[in-house]
Amino acid sequence: MPEAKSSVPPEALCPLVICPDPGLAAELAGLLARQLPGVTPTQLKSYPSASVLTQTVHNAGLRLCFLDVGTNREVAFQLLGELSALTSDAVIVALLEGNDPDLILRCLRQGATDFLVRPFTPDQLETVLQKLARSRVPARTEKGSHGRIYCVVPAKGGSGATTLAANLAFHLRRSCQEKILLADMDPVAGTLAFQLKLKSNHSFLDALTRIGSLDADLWKAVVTPCQGVDVLLSPENPVDAAAEAGDPSLLLRYCRQWYQTIIVDTGGAYGEWNLALADQADEVLVVTSNELAALHATQRVMAYLEASGLSRARNRLVLARYRPDAGLPQPEVETAVRQEVFHVLPSDPESIHKSLLEGKPAAEGSRYARSVAALAARLGGEKGPARKAALGGLLSGLLR
């Protein structure tokens, strides 16, 4: 097999090798000498303290790091987290004794960008170098400059926000044939996987911890396709996303570049994580019902968002599960919340129940689906004939 050629100029590399295992270090040194002649790595023969690691990274201008994970896994995992926090665009490579999928996934979640498995080969190294060549955090983009982001926020648990997010995404895909991303960004109680009967070993946490090296191949592995929509799931187990994943706005900026529409399902309005999601959105859909307890929660949510610097002009109040005979009528809802109701979703429990059992969006002819179509049209998510068709469907539904 011919030796792989590096796609990165040697002078652009500043490799750091942290490897207490002498045999592992010697094997890696031989590979680097053959593939990157003239490049002299900085070598640490023991796991460094936090202060030594910080000084080494700053002195080296780190872009590439190889870390021995097998000698002491727990210490290595801590170093992975520290390395990813110290540098946003370095490629961090875990050195592994064997092909252990669970260990590989844990390394990636802790902050590793890639991995090398013994015996190390030129092809493995070339894959790392190719990722290094494009290892840059995506540039900041302004709202609306690429895809549009709709952030769906429940004012109260059980308001139907997740159901709306999913149905809105699938409707836009059917009617506009756009590239749609449906992202479950609730790190504690994300339910999209349950609602859509999806299973994945990856989540938004994996995407965020590898934001500096995301490419088309990695992204394809992270998202789960479902009826033409790319779905980004939340972690299977609850996490403190702010502590483990950092700033979600980096991920949403990345998504804007590849999707026409991004529907973000959140766990609520409160906290820095949820505020960062809402801040990135072009429009925030606050979902509530006309029940008194829900409206009290909505008042608090609206006040919190406004006090946090999010203009009410971006907020869209959506009444879900609306029944005029139960709870306040729409005019009184607007008075209570001091916000115009942007859209009303009717109570349609049979359609919603069936869709949940099947893991599908509500049937197209149902009252709920027709109302979602009308909401999409108001949001400006439909164009040309598709939008006219949606409006026609709504009018015909009202005349039945």
Buried (B, 14 or more C-beta within 10 A) or exposed (E): EEEBEBEBEEEEBBBBBBBBBEEBBEBBBEBBEEBBEEBEBBBBEEBBEEEEBBEBBEEBEBBBBBBBBBBBEEBBBBBBBBBBEBBEBBBBBBBBBEEBEEBBBBBBBBBBBBBBBBEBBBEBBBBBBBBBEEBEBBEEBEBEEBBBBBBBBBBBEEBBBBBBBBBBBBBBBBBBEBBBBBBBBBBBEBBBBEBBEBEBEBBBBBBBBBBBBBEEEBBEEBBBEBEEBBBBBBBBEEBEBBEBBBBBEBBBBBBBEBBBBBBBBBBBBBEEBBBBBBBBBBBBBBBBBBBEEBBBBBBEBBEBBEEBEBEBEBBBBBBBBBEEEEBBEBEEBBEBBEBEBBBBBBBBEEBBEBBBEEBBBBBEEBBBBBBBBBBBBBBEBBEEEBBEBBBEBBEEBEEE
